[in-house]
Amino acid sequence: MRLVPMTAMAAAAALLSACADLHPKMDQQLAMEKSACAEVGLVPGTDAFSNCFLSMDASNTYDRSAASR
């Protein structure tokens, strides 16, 4: 009977470790998007910068979801 909880714990650990691998990639992607907005002269903290960043993030999210199909 103890096998089921141990298996569930092992599965949860595997899923968490997979998520941990995504964070550095996501952080790098966010930094690149923010940098691109700053390179065109937009100032962080302004509405224009936020709109630029959000549109780039939405576009990249769409690209990633299309590529995974």
C-alpha positions in Angstrom: 0.0 0.0 0.0 2.9 2.4 0.6 3.9 2.0 -3.1 1.1 4.3 -4.3 2.1 7.3 -2.2 5.8 6.8 -3.0 5.0 6.6 -6.8 2.9 9.8 -6.5 5.7 11.6 -4.7 8.2 10.5 -7.4 5.9 11.7 -10.2 5.4 15.1 -8.4 9.2 15.5 -8.0 9.7 14.7 -11.7 7.2 17.3 -12.7 8.7 20.0 -10.4 12.2 19.4 -11.8 10.8 19.8 -15.4 9.3 23.2 -14.3 12.6 24.3 -12.8 14.3 23.8 -16.2 11.8 26.2 -17.8 12.5 29.2 -15.5 16.0 30.2 -16.8 14.7 30.0 -20.4 11.6 32.1 -19.5 13.8 34.6 -17.7 16.1 34.9 -20.6 13.2 35.4 -23.0 11.6 38.1 -20.8 15.0 39.9 -20.6 15.3 39.8 -24.4 11.8 41.2 -24.9 12.4 44.0 -22.4 15.7 44.8 -24.0 14.1 45.0 -27.5 11.6 47.6 -26.2 14.3 49.6 -24.5 16.5 49.5 -27.7 13.8 51.4 -29.6 13.9 54.2 -27.0 11.0 53.2 -24.8 11.5 53.9 -21.1 10.7 51.1 -18.5 7.7 52.0 -16.4 5.9 54.0 -19.1 2.7 52.9 -20.8 4.5 52.7 -24.1 7.1 50.3 -22.7 4.5 48.2 -21.1 2.5 47.9 -24.3 5.6 47.0 -26.3 6.6 44.3 -23.8 3.1 42.9 -23.5 2.6 42.7 -27.3 6.0 41.0 -27.7 5.2 38.5 -24.9 1.8 37.7 -26.4 3.4 37.2 -29.9 6.1 34.9 -28.5 3.5 33.0 -26.5 1.5 32.4 -29.7 4.7 31.4 -31.6 5.6 28.9 -28.9 2.1 27.4 -28.8 2.0 27.1 -32.6 5.4 25.4 -32.7 4.3 22.8 -30.1 1.4 21.6 -32.3 
